[in-house]
Amino acid sequence: MGGNGQVFSWKYKTPTVRNVDKRPRADFVKAYMHNGYLKSLKEVVHFYNTRDALPKCKSGDHGEKITCWPAPENPETINRKQMGDLRLTDRQEDLLVAFLKTLTDGY
């Protein structure tokens, strides 16, 4: 519980985006999100852009992570105010990914 009586179950501390694309070697596949579900920055940006705009599907369905998303593990923790339907184009998603990659400084 937090100091004001709030329950913090299912909440995760958000890490910094510094070195968000840093890898020990070029072929290393990163795992993003609290459960490692997303494997690229493009998937992360596409998720935040379209999570609430695309239809729901089951894990493993055709189009998963591209044209549909599985239901959330815990719907009560979803931020629907700042993300989920950003209405970015594919090009804008790519530009955002390119920017995030510039935050890798090698330290």
LUMLUMRO-70758 format. One record per residue: residue in one letter; residue number from 0; y, z, x of N, C-alpha, C, CB in turn. Coordinates in Angstrom, 2 decimals. Glycine has a CB too. Layout:
// residues N
   res     n       n_Y       n_Z       n_X      ca_Y      ca_Z      ca_X       c_Y       c_Z       c_X      cb_Y      cb_Z      cb_X
     a   NUM         Y         Z         X         Y         Z         X         Y         Z         X         Y         Z         X
...
***
This chain:
// residues 107
   res     n       n_Y       n_Z       n_X      ca_Y      ca_Z      ca_X       c_Y       c_Z       c_X      cb_Y      cb_Z      cb_X
     m     0     -1.18      0.00      0.83      0.00      0.00      0.00      1.24      0.00      0.87      0.00      1.20     -0.94
     g     1      2.27     -0.66      0.39      3.55     -0.66      1.08      4.34      0.57      0.71      4.33     -1.92      0.76
     g     2      5.49      0.74      1.32      6.33      1.91      1.11      6.85      2.04     -0.31      7.47      1.87      2.04
     n     3      6.97      0.96     -1.05      7.50      1.03     -2.41      6.41      0.90     -3.47      8.55     -0.05     -2.61
     g     4      5.16      1.15     -3.08      4.06      1.12     -4.04      3.43     -0.25     -4.22      4.54      1.61     -5.34
     q     5      3.90     -1.27     -3.50      3.31     -2.60     -3.63      1.95     -2.63     -2.96      4.24     -3.67     -3.02
     v     6      1.04     -3.36     -3.54     -0.27     -3.56     -2.96     -0.23     -4.83     -2.12     -1.39     -3.63     -4.06
     f     7     -0.74     -4.76     -0.91     -0.69     -5.90      0.00     -2.05     -6.56      0.19     -0.14     -5.47      1.33
     s     8     -2.98     -6.39     -0.76     -4.26     -7.06     -0.61     -4.07     -8.57     -0.67     -5.25     -6.59     -1.68
     w     9     -4.84     -9.26      0.11     -4.85    -10.71      0.17     -3.59    -11.30      0.77     -5.05    -11.27     -1.20
     k    10     -2.74    -10.51      1.36     -1.53    -11.02      1.98     -1.76    -11.12      3.48     -0.29    -10.11      1.66
     y    11     -1.16    -12.12      4.10     -1.35    -12.37      5.52      0.00    -12.45      6.20     -2.16    -13.65      5.75
     k    12      0.05    -11.91      7.39      1.27    -12.01      8.19      1.38    -13.46      8.68      1.25    -11.00      9.40
     t    13      2.54    -14.04      8.50      2.76    -15.42      8.91      3.06    -15.48     10.39      3.89    -16.05      8.10
     p    14      2.27    -16.24     11.15      2.53    -16.35     12.59      3.72    -17.27     12.87      1.28    -16.87     13.32
     t    15      4.22    -17.18     14.08      5.30    -18.06     14.52      4.78    -19.50     14.62      5.86    -17.58     15.88
     v    16      5.68    -20.47     14.59      5.26    -21.86     14.78      5.41    -22.31     16.23      6.08    -22.78     13.87
     r    17      5.85    -21.40     17.10      5.92    -21.73     18.52      4.51    -22.02     19.02      6.58    -20.57     19.34
     n    18      4.35    -23.11     19.72      3.07    -23.56     20.26      2.02    -23.80     19.18      2.55    -22.54     21.25
     v    19      2.46    -24.19     18.01      1.55    -24.39     16.88      0.53    -25.50     17.15      2.35    -24.71     15.63
     d    20      0.85    -26.42     18.05     -0.10    -27.51     18.35     -0.71    -27.37     19.74      0.59    -28.85     18.23
     k    21     -0.51    -26.24     20.41     -1.06    -26.05     21.75     -2.58    -25.97     21.68     -0.48    -24.77     22.41
     r    22     -3.24    -26.68     22.60     -4.70    -26.74     22.63     -5.18    -26.56     24.07     -5.21    -28.08     22.05
     p    23     -6.35    -25.99     24.26     -6.87    -25.83     25.62     -7.26    -27.16     26.26     -8.07    -24.90     25.62
     r    24     -7.56    -28.15     25.43     -7.87    -29.50     25.91     -7.59    -30.49     24.78     -9.37    -29.61     26.40
     a    25     -7.41    -31.76     25.11     -6.99    -32.77     24.14     -7.95    -32.95     22.97     -6.83    -34.09     24.84
     d    26     -9.25    -32.78     23.17    -10.22    -33.01     22.09    -10.51    -31.75     21.27    -11.52    -33.53     22.68
     f    27     -9.81    -30.66     21.55    -10.01    -29.40     20.82     -9.49    -29.53     19.40     -9.31    -28.23     21.54
     v    28    -10.32    -29.17     18.41     -9.92    -29.23     17.00     -9.42    -27.85     16.59    -11.11    -29.68     16.09
     k    29     -8.16    -27.78     16.20     -7.58    -26.50     15.77     -7.97    -26.20     14.33     -6.04    -26.52     15.92
     a    30     -7.92    -24.94     13.99     -8.19    -24.50     12.63     -6.96    -23.75     12.14     -9.47    -23.59     12.56
     y    31     -6.38    -24.22     11.05     -5.15    -23.63     10.51     -5.44    -22.88      9.22     -4.10    -24.72     10.28
     m    32     -4.53    -22.05      8.83     -4.56    -21.20      7.65     -5.44    -19.98      7.94     -5.09    -21.99      6.42
     h    33     -5.43    -19.03      7.05     -6.13    -17.77      7.29     -7.64    -17.95      7.39     -5.82    -16.78      6.20
     n    34     -8.17    -19.02      6.82     -9.61    -19.21      6.81    -10.07    -20.43      7.61    -10.08    -19.33      5.40
     g    35     -9.16    -21.09      8.32     -9.52    -22.25      9.12     -9.81    -23.51      8.34    -10.69    -21.92      9.93
     y    36     -9.46    -23.52      7.06     -9.77    -24.64      6.16     -9.13    -25.96      6.59     -9.33    -24.31      4.75
     l    37     -7.90    -25.91      7.07     -7.20    -27.13      7.46     -7.32    -27.33      8.96     -5.71    -27.07      7.03
     k    38     -7.54    -28.57      9.38     -7.85    -28.86     10.78     -6.78    -29.65     11.51     -9.14    -29.60     10.86
     s    39     -5.64    -29.90     10.89     -4.56    -30.62     11.56     -3.22    -30.20     10.97     -4.75    -32.15     11.43
     l    40     -2.17    -30.41     11.75     -0.83    -30.13     11.23     -0.51    -31.03     10.04      0.23    -30.31     12.34
     k    41     -0.99    -32.26     10.08     -0.77    -33.18      8.95     -1.38    -32.60      7.68     -1.37    -34.58      9.25
     e    42     -2.60    -32.06      7.78     -3.22    -31.45      6.59     -2.41    -30.25      6.10     -4.65    -31.02      6.90
     v    43     -1.89    -29.45      7.02     -1.09    -28.28      6.64      0.17    -28.73      5.90     -0.71    -27.45      7.89
     v    44      0.89    -29.68      6.46      2.12    -30.16      5.83      1.81    -30.81      4.49      2.86    -31.17      6.75
     h    45      0.75    -31.60      4.42      0.37    -32.25      3.15     -0.01    -31.20      2.11     -0.81    -33.23      3.37
     f    46     -0.70    -30.14      2.53     -1.05    -29.05      1.62      0.20    -28.41      1.02     -1.90    -27.99      2.35
     y    47      1.12    -28.00      1.89      2.34    -27.36      1.37      3.18    -28.31      0.53      3.18    -26.83      2.53
     n    48      3.10    -29.59      0.81      3.85    -30.58      0.06      3.22    -30.88     -1.31      3.95    -31.86      0.86
     t    49      1.88    -30.89     -1.41      1.23    -31.40     -2.62      0.31    -30.42     -3.34      0.46    -32.59     -2.28
     r    50      0.16    -29.22     -2.85     -0.80    -28.27     -3.42     -0.71    -28.14     -4.93     -0.60    -26.92     -2.80
     d    51      0.49    -28.08     -5.47      0.66    -27.90     -6.91      0.89    -29.21     -7.66      1.82    -26.98     -7.17
     a    52      1.06    -30.31     -6.93      1.34    -31.60     -7.55      0.08    -32.43     -7.77      2.32    -32.38     -6.70
     l    53     -0.94    -32.18     -6.96     -2.18    -32.95     -7.08     -3.18    -32.20     -7.94     -2.78    -33.23     -5.68
     p    54     -4.14    -32.93     -8.53     -5.16    -32.26     -9.35     -6.09    -31.38     -8.52     -5.98    -33.30    -10.11
     k    55     -6.78    -30.49     -9.20     -7.77    -29.62     -8.56     -9.09    -30.38     -8.46     -7.95    -28.29     -9.36
     c    56     -9.86    -30.06     -7.43    -11.19    -30.63     -7.26    -12.08    -29.56     -6.63    -11.15    -31.92     -6.37
     k    57    -13.34    -29.85     -6.56    -14.28    -28.93     -5.93    -14.34    -29.23     -4.45    -15.68    -29.02     -6.57
     s    58    -14.62    -28.22     -3.65    -14.78    -28.40     -2.22    -15.87    -29.45     -1.98    -15.13    -27.06     -1.52
     g    59    -15.57    -30.43     -1.14    -16.51    -31.50     -0.85    -16.36    -32.73     -1.70    -17.87    -30.99     -0.98
     d    60    -15.54    -32.64     -2.76    -15.32    -33.82     -3.61    -14.61    -34.92     -2.85    -14.51    -33.43     -4.85
     h    61    -14.84    -36.15     -3.27    -14.14    -37.30     -2.69    -12.63    -37.11     -2.90    -14.64    -38.65     -3.34
     g    62    -11.86    -37.30     -1.86    -10.42    -37.15     -1.96     -9.89    -35.77     -1.62     -9.99    -37.50     -3.33
     e    63    -10.81    -34.81     -1.40    -10.37    -33.46     -1.06     -9.43    -33.49      0.15    -11.58    -32.55     -0.77
     k    64     -8.35    -32.76      0.07     -7.30    -32.63      1.10     -6.38    -33.85      1.15     -7.94    -32.41      2.46
     i    65     -6.64    -34.87      0.34     -5.80    -36.07      0.33     -5.20    -36.29     -1.05     -6.61    -37.31      0.77
     t    66     -6.08    -36.40     -2.06     -5.62    -36.66     -3.42     -5.92    -35.52     -4.38     -6.24    -37.92     -3.95
     c    67     -6.53    -34.45     -3.88     -6.82    -33.27     -4.71     -7.05    -32.07     -3.80     -8.05    -33.51     -5.63
     w    68     -6.94    -30.88     -4.39     -7.15    -29.61     -3.65     -8.06    -28.70     -4.45     -5.79    -28.90     -3.37
     p    69     -8.98    -27.99     -3.75     -9.79    -26.99     -4.45     -8.91    -25.85     -4.97    -10.87    -26.43     -3.51
     a    70     -9.41    -25.13     -5.94     -8.68    -23.98     -6.50     -8.48    -22.93     -5.40     -9.45    -23.37     -7.72
     p    71     -7.40    -22.17     -5.47     -7.15    -21.13     -4.46     -8.15    -19.99     -4.56     -5.73    -20.59     -4.60
     e    72     -8.34    -19.31     -3.41     -9.23    -18.15     -3.38     -8.67    -17.03     -4.25     -9.43    -17.65     -1.94
     n    73     -7.37    -16.83     -4.19     -6.73    -15.75     -4.94     -5.39    -16.26     -5.47     -6.54    -14.48     -4.05
     p    74     -5.34    -16.77     -6.68     -4.13    -17.37     -7.24     -2.91    -16.44     -7.30     -4.42    -17.87     -8.61
     e    75     -3.13    -15.13     -7.33     -2.01    -14.19     -7.44     -1.13    -14.17     -6.19     -2.53    -12.80     -7.70
     t    76     -1.62    -14.67     -5.08     -0.85    -14.59     -3.84     -0.12    -15.89     -3.49     -1.77    -14.23     -2.71
     i    77     -0.15    -16.87     -4.37      0.45    -18.18     -4.07      1.96    -18.14     -4.26     -0.16    -19.26     -4.97
     n    78      2.67    -18.64     -3.25      4.12    -18.81     -3.33      4.39    -20.14     -4.00      4.79    -18.73     -1.90
     r    79      4.86    -20.13     -5.21      5.15    -21.36     -5.94      6.64    -21.69     -5.95      4.64    -21.24     -7.37
     k    80      7.47    -20.83     -5.34      8.91    -21.06     -5.35      9.35    -22.02     -4.25      9.65    -19.76     -5.20
     q    81      8.86    -21.83     -3.03      9.33    -22.62     -1.90      8.38    -23.73     -1.48      9.57    -21.74     -0.73
     m    82      7.15    -23.78     -2.00      6.22    -24.80     -1.56      5.20    -25.10     -2.64      5.53    -24.37     -0.29
     g    83      4.51    -26.21     -2.42      3.47    -26.61     -3.37      3.74    -27.95     -4.02      3.31    -25.57     -4.42
     d    84      5.02    -28.28     -4.16      5.42    -29.57     -4.74      6.77    -29.96     -4.14      5.50    -29.49     -6.32
     l    85      6.76    -30.25     -2.84      8.01    -30.53     -2.12      8.53    -31.95     -2.34      7.81    -30.29     -0.65
     r    86      7.67    -32.83     -2.84      8.03    -34.22     -3.12      8.44    -34.99     -1.87      9.15    -34.27     -4.13
     l    87      7.82    -34.66     -0.75      8.06    -35.40      0.49      7.22    -36.67      0.47      7.72    -34.53      1.73
     t    88      7.75    -37.73      1.09      6.98    -38.95      1.25      6.00    -38.76      2.40      7.91    -40.17      1.51
     d    89      5.05    -39.67      2.53      4.11    -39.62      3.65      4.87    -39.70      4.97      3.07    -40.75      3.55
     r    90      5.89    -40.53      5.02      6.71    -40.68      6.24      7.42    -39.36      6.56      7.76    -41.81      6.06
     q    91      7.96    -38.68      5.56      8.62    -37.39      5.78      7.62    -36.34      6.26      9.30    -36.92      4.48
     e    92      6.41    -36.36      5.72      5.37    -35.45      6.23      5.12    -35.72      7.71      4.05    -35.62      5.41
     d    93      4.99    -37.00      8.08      4.75    -37.36      9.48      5.90    -36.92     10.39      4.55    -38.87      9.61
     l    94      7.13    -37.05      9.92      8.29    -36.62     10.71      8.29    -35.11     10.90      9.59    -37.07     10.03
     l    95      7.91    -34.38      9.88      7.82    -32.93      9.98      6.74    -32.52     10.98      7.54    -32.30      8.60
     v    96      5.61    -33.20     10.96      4.54    -32.93     11.93      5.04    -33.22     13.34      3.27    -33.79     11.61
     a    97      5.74    -34.33     13.52      6.27    -34.67     14.84      7.23    -33.58     15.33      7.01    -36.05     14.80
     f    98      8.06    -33.07     14.44      8.96    -31.98     14.81      8.17    -30.73     15.22      9.92    -31.65     13.64
     l    99      7.18    -30.36     14.44      6.38    -29.16     14.75      5.72    -29.28     16.12      5.31    -28.92     13.67
     k   100      5.31    -30.48     16.48      4.68    -30.69     17.79      5.67    -30.50     18.94      4.08    -32.09     17.86
     t   101      6.96    -30.66     18.68      7.96    -30.43     19.75      8.11    -28.95     20.08      9.32    -30.99     19.33
     l   102      7.58    -28.08     19.25      7.70    -26.64     19.47      6.66    -26.10     20.46      7.57    -25.91     18.16
     t   103      5.82    -27.01     20.98      4.85    -26.62     21.99      5.52    -26.67     23.35      3.60    -27.55     21.95
     d   104      5.65    -25.51     24.00      6.37    -25.43     25.26      5.49    -25.16     26.47      7.41    -24.37     25.17
     g   105      4.20    -24.95     26.25      3.29    -24.76     27.37      3.17    -23.33     27.88      3.72    -25.63     28.48
     y   106      3.85    -22.39     27.27      3.75    -21.00     27.72      2.80    -20.22     26.86      5.11    -20.33     27.72
***
